[in-house]
Amino acid sequence: MKLKPVLHISFEKKTLSIRIPAANAAKLYGVVARRAKIIDEAWLSDGSWSCKAELSPGAVNALVDELKSKTHGDIEITIEQMRKR
Protein backbone atom coordinates (compact mmCIF):
# COMPACT_ATOMS: atom_id res chain seq x y z
CA MET A 1 0.00 0.00 0.00
CA LYS A 2 1.40 3.38 -0.99
CA LEU A 3 0.78 6.57 0.94
CA LYS A 4 -0.29 9.57 -1.06
CA PRO A 5 0.93 13.01 -0.10
CA VAL A 6 -1.95 14.82 1.53
CA LEU A 7 -0.48 18.19 2.36
CA HIS A 8 1.57 20.34 0.08
CA ILE A 9 3.88 22.34 2.29
CA SER A 10 5.63 25.42 1.00
CA PHE A 11 7.79 27.69 3.06
CA GLU A 12 7.24 31.26 2.01
CA LYS A 13 9.11 34.29 3.28
CA LYS A 14 8.32 37.98 2.98
CA THR A 15 10.96 40.67 2.84
CA LEU A 16 10.26 43.96 4.58
CA SER A 17 12.12 47.21 4.16
CA ILE A 18 12.04 49.02 7.52
CA ARG A 19 13.26 52.49 8.52
CA ILE A 20 13.03 53.44 12.20
CA PRO A 21 13.73 57.05 13.28
CA ALA A 22 16.64 57.79 15.62
CA ALA A 23 14.42 58.28 18.68
CA ASN A 24 13.31 54.63 18.60
CA ALA A 25 16.00 52.88 16.57
CA ALA A 26 18.18 51.48 19.36
CA LYS A 27 15.34 50.04 21.44
CA LEU A 28 13.48 48.52 18.48
CA TYR A 29 16.53 46.88 16.90
CA GLY A 30 16.07 43.93 19.27
CA VAL A 31 12.36 43.62 18.46
CA VAL A 32 13.12 43.24 14.76
CA ALA A 33 16.08 40.91 15.38
CA ARG A 34 13.97 38.58 17.58
CA ARG A 35 11.08 38.31 15.13
CA ALA A 36 12.84 38.33 11.76
CA LYS A 37 16.08 37.49 10.03
CA ILE A 38 17.93 40.73 9.26
CA ILE A 39 19.32 40.46 5.72
CA ASP A 40 20.82 43.94 5.37
CA GLU A 41 21.08 46.93 7.70
CA ALA A 42 22.53 50.40 7.95
CA TRP A 43 22.69 53.16 10.53
CA LEU A 44 21.94 56.36 8.63
CA SER A 45 23.59 59.75 9.13
CA ASP A 46 20.50 61.15 10.88
CA GLY A 47 20.67 58.37 13.50
CA SER A 48 17.82 56.31 12.08
CA TRP A 49 18.17 52.60 11.37
CA SER A 50 17.28 51.00 8.06
CA CYS A 51 17.08 47.27 7.35
CA LYS A 52 15.73 44.54 5.15
CA ALA A 53 14.19 41.78 7.22
CA GLU A 54 12.85 38.38 6.19
CA LEU A 55 10.06 36.57 8.02
CA SER A 56 7.10 34.28 7.48
CA PRO A 57 3.94 35.87 6.06
CA GLY A 58 1.97 34.99 9.19
CA ALA A 59 4.35 37.00 11.39
CA VAL A 60 4.30 40.20 9.32
CA ASN A 61 1.18 41.77 10.84
CA ALA A 62 2.32 41.14 14.41
CA LEU A 63 5.71 42.75 13.77
CA VAL A 64 4.23 45.72 11.90
CA ASP A 65 1.62 46.28 14.61
CA GLU A 66 4.22 46.15 17.39
CA LEU A 67 6.60 48.55 15.62
CA LYS A 68 3.80 51.01 14.81
CA SER A 69 2.54 50.86 18.37
CA LYS A 70 5.95 51.51 19.91
CA THR A 71 6.77 54.36 17.50
CA HIS A 72 3.26 55.85 17.52
CA GLY A 73 3.18 55.36 13.74
CA ASP A 74 6.47 57.18 13.12
CA ILE A 75 8.02 54.39 11.01
CA GLU A 76 8.39 53.44 7.36
CA ILE A 77 7.67 49.82 6.40
CA THR A 78 7.38 48.43 2.88
CA ILE A 79 6.58 44.83 2.01
CA GLU A 80 8.96 44.15 -0.84
CA GLN A 81 8.50 40.56 -1.99
CA MET A 82 7.46 37.05 -1.17
CA ARG A 83 9.60 34.10 -2.11
CA LYS A 84 9.01 30.37 -1.90
CA ARG A 85 11.49 27.80 -0.71
C-alpha positions in Angstrom: 0.0 0.0 0.0 1.4 3.4 -1.0 0.8 6.6 0.9 -0.3 9.6 -1.1 0.9 13.0 -0.1 -2.0 14.8 1.5 -0.5 18.2 2.4 1.6 20.3 0.1 3.9 22.3 2.3 5.6 25.4 1.0 7.8 27.7 3.1 7.2 31.3 2.0 9.1 34.3 3.3 8.3 38.0 3.0 11.0 40.7 2.8 10.3 44.0 4.6 12.1 47.2 4.2 12.0 49.0 7.5 13.3 52.5 8.5 13.0 53.4 12.2 13.7 57.1 13.3 16.6 57.8 15.6 14.4 58.3 18.7 13.3 54.6 18.6 16.0 52.9 16.6 18.2 51.5 19.4 15.3 50.0 21.4 13.5 48.5 18.5 16.5 46.9 16.9 16.1 43.9 19.3 12.4 43.6 18.5 13.1 43.2 14.8 16.1 40.9 15.4 14.0 38.6 17.6 11.1 38.3 15.1 12.8 38.3 11.8 16.1 37.5 10.0 17.9 40.7 9.3 19.3 40.5 5.7 20.8 43.9 5.4 21.1 46.9 7.7 22.5 50.4 7.9 22.7 53.2 10.5 21.9 56.4 8.6 23.6 59.8 9.1 20.5 61.2 10.9 20.7 58.4 13.5 17.8 56.3 12.1 18.2 52.6 11.4 17.3 51.0 8.1 17.1 47.3 7.4 15.7 44.5 5.2 14.2 41.8 7.2 12.9 38.4 6.2 10.1 36.6 8.0 7.1 34.3 7.5 3.9 35.9 6.1 2.0 35.0 9.2 4.3 37.0 11.4 4.3 40.2 9.3 1.2 41.8 10.8 2.3 41.1 14.4 5.7 42.8 13.8 4.2 45.7 11.9 1.6 46.3 14.6 4.2 46.1 17.4 6.6 48.5 15.6 3.8 51.0 14.8 2.5 50.9 18.4 5.9 51.5 19.9 6.8 54.4 17.5 3.3 55.8 17.5 3.2 55.4 13.7 6.5 57.2 13.1 8.0 54.4 11.0 8.4 53.4 7.4 7.7 49.8 6.4 7.4 48.4 2.9 6.6 44.8 2.0 9.0 44.1 -0.8 8.5 40.6 -2.0 7.5 37.0 -1.2 9.6 34.1 -2.1 9.0 30.4 -1.9 11.5 27.8 -0.7 
